[in-house]
Amino acid sequence: MKLDKASIETEIKNKIIEIADGLGCDATGLQSDDIIPATGFIDSAGLLELVAWYESFYDIKIETAEITIDNLGTLSAMADFLQKRKGLA
């Protein structure tokens, strides 16, 4: 698994596309700095699924206080957060 920013963003976007598809939405147009909850591509259950997947896929534990727009609100923020947690940034 690559942990460079572009690869992380691609993996996360692919998961969002998968979740959105299950809800009948097309999230392929999601951009790096789009605020994920504001796009309407996934609902609150989808957001929880995304966070659970993110923790599992990248083998990290996210504290409740860390679940913020600044840390997890965009593809870019999620990639930055992960790199910091893994000591890569």
Order of alpha helices (4+ residues) and beta strands (2+ residues): alpha-alpha-alpha-alpha-alpha
